[in-house]
Amino acid sequence: MSQITTTKVRANQSTSVLGLNLLRQAYKKMPLWHAGYQYDDKKINNYISNPLIVNKIQEKAIIRNFHYVRVGAINVIYGLTPEKNRLLSPEKMLDSLLVQELYEMNKQQYLCLYTASLLNVLLSREPSLNTKKLRYVQGFIKTNPSDSYRTPDGNKVDVMFTVHAFNTYEGIVLDTNVSQVERYRDHELEQDYVIGSNGAKNEIFSHHGFNEYPGTVLRYIKQFATNAGMSVEEWVSHHQRNSMVFSKS
């Protein structure tokens, strides 16, 4: 997750309007974010958790790539650095490029943009999956904080909005990291990710956003590849190979 914004919501305020306004404010402050078209609060998608229904081959492809991205992200969030990763034993060490990229994106508050883009391009290369059903989404998570939660300045708020990026497959959310929601909810969540209804808590938090064009993901991927000194195909192939290696470890 990236920029965090808190607010009090009055009864006559629309979640879509308020969330979109905060999204626009965040994008102005964070130049890497790119919107492929003009976002409109009347066209925002509100995602309700439903089970992910796919066949066994498709499920294996989704889970393999999902956990490659997720495990790297969670380790970085909880303190793994490129230097610490290099000191791990071979069986525990994560891919060095993945950790370096996650580390840099996390420092710049673009972690969800990176993880969602990486997962999207990995899933788009899976022959068992229908790319027409895969969507990269930019938007926000709306969370109802616990009664005990206070913002850093000590205020109690009615709702938290967090600028976010995630994926959907057939409209079902695939989100590798909702750890920020845990902090708003006193770490009461059973897990810090969402795959369909697995990990979703509609009464606590909800995903909202806009389906982006494939070109938006490609724009991000080109930047990541350039930063790594690779072509796009080299960069994607690197992560494809390491996703396969990770699944066998």
C-alpha positions as CSV (number, residue, x, y, z in Angstrom):
1,M,0.0,0.0,0.0
2,S,1.1,3.5,-0.6
3,Q,-0.2,6.8,0.6
4,I,-2.4,6.6,3.7
5,T,-5.1,9.2,4.2
6,T,-7.5,9.5,7.1
7,T,-10.8,11.3,7.3
8,K,-14.1,11.6,9.1
9,V,-17.0,10.8,6.8
10,R,-20.4,12.4,7.2
11,A,-23.6,10.6,6.3
12,N,-24.1,12.5,3.1
13,Q,-20.6,11.8,1.8
14,S,-20.2,9.2,-0.9
15,T,-17.4,6.6,-0.5
16,S,-16.7,6.8,-4.2
17,V,-16.4,10.6,-4.4
18,L,-14.4,10.9,-1.2
19,G,-12.1,8.0,-2.1
20,L,-11.5,9.3,-5.6
21,N,-10.7,12.8,-4.3
22,L,-8.1,11.4,-1.9
23,L,-6.7,9.2,-4.8
24,R,-6.2,12.2,-6.9
25,Q,-4.4,14.1,-4.1
26,A,-2.1,11.1,-3.6
27,Y,-1.3,10.8,-7.3
28,K,-0.2,14.5,-7.4
29,K,2.2,13.9,-4.6
30,M,3.6,10.6,-5.9
31,P,4.7,10.9,-9.5
32,L,5.3,7.3,-10.3
33,W,1.5,6.6,-10.2
34,H,-0.1,6.9,-13.6
35,A,-3.8,6.9,-14.6
36,G,-4.4,5.6,-18.1
37,Y,-7.6,7.6,-18.4
38,Q,-9.7,10.1,-16.5
39,Y,-11.1,8.5,-13.4
40,D,-14.8,9.1,-12.7
41,D,-16.6,8.3,-9.4
42,K,-19.6,7.0,-11.3
43,K,-17.4,4.3,-12.9
44,I,-15.6,3.1,-9.8
45,N,-15.8,-0.7,-9.2
46,N,-16.7,-1.9,-5.7
47,Y,-15.6,-5.4,-5.0
48,I,-17.4,-7.8,-2.8
49,S,-15.7,-11.0,-1.8
50,N,-16.6,-14.2,-3.7
51,P,-14.8,-17.5,-4.0
52,L,-12.2,-17.8,-6.7
53,I,-13.6,-20.5,-9.0
54,V,-11.0,-21.9,-11.4
55,N,-9.7,-25.3,-12.4
56,K,-6.8,-27.0,-10.6
57,I,-4.2,-26.0,-13.3
58,Q,-5.3,-22.4,-13.1
59,E,-5.4,-22.4,-9.3
60,K,-1.8,-23.7,-9.2
61,A,-0.6,-21.0,-11.6
62,I,-2.3,-18.3,-9.6
63,I,-1.1,-19.5,-6.2
64,R,2.5,-20.1,-7.4
65,N,2.9,-16.5,-8.7
66,F,0.9,-15.0,-5.9
67,H,3.0,-16.4,-3.1
68,Y,6.3,-15.6,-4.9
69,V,5.3,-11.9,-4.8
70,R,3.6,-12.0,-1.4
71,V,6.4,-13.8,0.5
72,G,8.9,-11.4,-0.8
73,A,6.8,-8.4,0.1
74,I,5.9,-9.5,3.6
75,N,9.6,-10.2,4.4
76,V,10.6,-6.8,3.2
77,I,7.8,-5.1,5.2
78,Y,9.0,-6.8,8.3
79,G,12.6,-5.9,7.9
80,L,14.3,-7.9,5.2
81,T,16.9,-5.8,3.4
82,P,19.1,-6.8,0.4
83,E,22.0,-7.0,2.7
84,K,20.2,-9.3,5.2
85,N,19.0,-11.5,2.3
86,R,22.5,-12.1,1.1
87,L,23.5,-13.4,4.6
88,L,20.7,-16.1,4.6
89,S,21.4,-19.7,3.8
90,P,20.8,-20.7,0.2
91,E,17.5,-22.5,1.1
92,K,16.1,-19.4,2.8
93,M,17.5,-16.7,0.5
94,L,14.9,-15.0,-1.7
95,D,15.7,-13.8,-5.2
96,S,18.1,-10.9,-4.9
97,L,16.5,-8.8,-7.6
98,L,13.0,-9.3,-6.2
99,V,14.2,-8.2,-2.7
100,Q,16.1,-5.2,-4.1
101,E,13.1,-4.0,-6.0
102,L,10.6,-4.6,-3.2
103,Y,13.0,-2.8,-0.8
104,E,13.3,0.2,-3.0
105,M,9.6,0.4,-3.8
106,N,8.7,0.0,-0.1
107,K,11.0,2.9,0.8
108,Q,9.3,5.1,-1.8
109,Q,5.7,4.0,-0.7
110,Y,5.1,2.3,-4.1
111,L,5.1,-1.2,-2.8
112,C,1.5,-2.1,-3.9
113,L,2.1,-0.6,-7.3
114,Y,5.1,-2.9,-7.8
115,T,3.6,-6.1,-6.4
116,A,0.4,-5.7,-8.3
117,S,2.2,-4.9,-11.6
118,L,4.6,-7.8,-11.1
119,L,1.8,-10.3,-10.3
120,N,-0.2,-9.0,-13.2
121,V,2.5,-9.6,-15.8
122,L,3.4,-13.0,-14.3
123,L,-0.2,-14.2,-14.5
124,S,-0.6,-12.7,-18.0
125,R,2.1,-15.1,-19.2
126,E,0.4,-18.2,-17.7
127,P,-1.0,-20.2,-20.6
128,S,-3.8,-21.7,-18.5
129,L,-5.2,-18.3,-17.6
130,N,-7.4,-16.1,-19.8
131,T,-5.8,-12.6,-20.0
132,K,-9.2,-11.1,-20.8
133,K,-10.4,-12.0,-17.3
134,L,-7.3,-10.6,-15.6
135,R,-7.4,-6.9,-14.5
136,Y,-4.9,-4.6,-12.9
137,V,-6.8,-2.2,-10.7
138,Q,-5.8,1.1,-9.1
139,G,-7.9,2.5,-6.4
140,F,-8.1,2.3,-2.6
141,I,-9.1,0.2,0.4
142,K,-11.7,1.5,2.7
143,T,-11.3,0.3,6.3
144,N,-13.5,0.7,9.4
145,P,-10.9,1.1,12.2
146,S,-11.2,-0.6,15.6
147,D,-12.5,1.5,18.4
148,S,-9.0,1.7,19.9
149,Y,-7.2,2.9,16.8
150,R,-5.8,6.4,16.7
151,T,-4.0,8.2,14.0
152,P,-0.4,9.3,14.6
153,D,-1.7,12.7,15.8
154,G,-4.0,11.0,18.3
155,N,-7.3,11.4,16.6
156,K,-10.1,8.8,16.3
157,V,-11.5,8.5,12.8
158,D,-14.6,6.9,11.3
159,V,-12.9,5.4,8.2
160,M,-9.4,5.0,6.7
161,F,-8.7,5.2,3.0
162,T,-5.5,3.7,1.7
163,V,-4.4,4.3,-1.9
164,H,-3.8,0.8,-3.3
165,A,-3.2,-1.3,-6.4
166,F,-4.3,-5.0,-6.8
167,N,-5.5,-7.5,-9.4
168,T,-8.7,-9.2,-10.1
169,Y,-9.5,-12.4,-12.1
170,E,-13.1,-12.7,-13.3
171,G,-13.8,-9.8,-10.9
172,I,-12.4,-11.6,-7.9
173,V,-9.8,-9.8,-5.9
174,L,-6.2,-11.0,-5.8
175,D,-4.3,-8.8,-3.3
176,T,-0.9,-9.9,-2.0
177,N,-0.8,-7.5,0.9
178,V,-3.4,-5.9,3.2
179,S,-1.1,-5.5,6.2
180,Q,-2.0,-1.9,6.6
181,V,-5.6,-3.0,7.4
182,E,-4.1,-5.1,10.2
183,R,-2.7,-2.0,11.9
184,Y,-6.1,-0.3,11.8
185,R,-7.7,-3.4,13.3
186,D,-5.3,-4.2,16.1
187,H,-3.9,-7.1,14.1
188,E,-7.1,-9.1,14.4
189,L,-7.1,-10.4,10.8
190,E,-6.4,-14.1,10.3
191,Q,-4.2,-13.4,7.3
192,D,-2.7,-10.4,5.5
193,Y,-3.7,-11.1,1.9
194,V,-6.9,-11.7,-0.1
195,I,-7.7,-14.3,-2.7
196,G,-11.4,-14.1,-3.5
197,S,-13.3,-14.8,-0.2
198,N,-10.1,-16.2,1.4
199,G,-8.9,-13.4,3.7
200,A,-11.7,-11.0,2.8
201,K,-13.7,-9.3,5.6
202,N,-16.4,-7.1,3.9
203,E,-17.6,-5.8,7.2
204,I,-14.1,-4.5,8.0
205,F,-12.5,-3.5,4.8
206,S,-13.4,-3.3,1.1
207,H,-11.6,-2.9,-2.2
208,H,-12.6,-0.1,-4.7
209,G,-11.0,0.9,-7.9
210,F,-10.6,1.3,-11.7
211,N,-9.7,-1.3,-14.2
212,E,-6.5,0.0,-15.9
213,Y,-5.3,-0.6,-19.4
214,P,-2.6,-3.2,-20.0
215,G,-0.5,-0.2,-21.2
216,T,-0.4,1.2,-17.7
217,V,1.1,-2.0,-16.4
218,L,3.6,-2.1,-19.3
219,R,4.6,1.5,-18.4
220,Y,5.5,0.4,-14.9
221,I,7.2,-2.8,-16.0
222,K,9.4,-0.8,-18.5
223,Q,10.5,1.4,-15.6
224,F,11.3,-1.6,-13.4
225,A,13.2,-3.3,-16.2
226,T,15.2,-0.1,-17.0
227,N,16.1,0.3,-13.3
228,A,17.4,-3.3,-13.3
229,G,19.4,-2.8,-16.5
230,M,17.3,-5.3,-18.4
231,S,14.9,-5.4,-21.3
232,V,11.3,-6.0,-20.5
233,E,11.5,-9.6,-21.7
234,E,14.6,-10.2,-19.7
235,W,13.0,-8.8,-16.6
236,V,9.8,-10.8,-16.9
237,S,11.7,-14.0,-17.7
238,H,13.8,-13.5,-14.6
239,H,10.8,-13.3,-12.4
240,Q,9.1,-16.2,-14.2
241,R,12.1,-18.4,-13.6
242,N,12.4,-17.5,-10.0
243,S,8.7,-17.9,-9.4
244,M,9.1,-21.5,-10.5
245,V,12.2,-22.0,-8.4
246,F,10.4,-20.5,-5.3
247,S,7.5,-22.9,-5.8
248,K,9.8,-25.9,-5.5
249,S,11.7,-24.7,-2.5
